[in-house]
């Protein structure tokens, strides 16, 4: 968590832990959801974890803790817009790798994405 302010990290975890200790099931679900979203953001931003892996892992954790149902989990991946975004990520990664090889390793994800739009 090199890029995250320590106060923000501590605040989110303390808030989630406090909510976790309550006996209300909805607060427990809220706490799990907040921790998952924050964990996925930190994994992607600070540790360069692939976005598809982070989001799929978050979905599985929410399924395990029964925040979402099995039908919700499966229907989310059955939506055509989710598949479209996933395919766009694959295309963007391919363009990035081609641009990096062409330019001798100087391409960044931002320049690769902009080159696809041009």
Secondary structure, DSSP 8 states (H G I E B T S, - for coil): -TTS-HHHHHHHHHHHHHHHHSS-HHHHHHHHHHHHHHHHHHHHHHS---HHHHHHHHHHHHHHTTSS-HHHHHHHHHSHHHHHHHHHHHHHHHHHHHHHHHTTS---HHHHHHHHH-
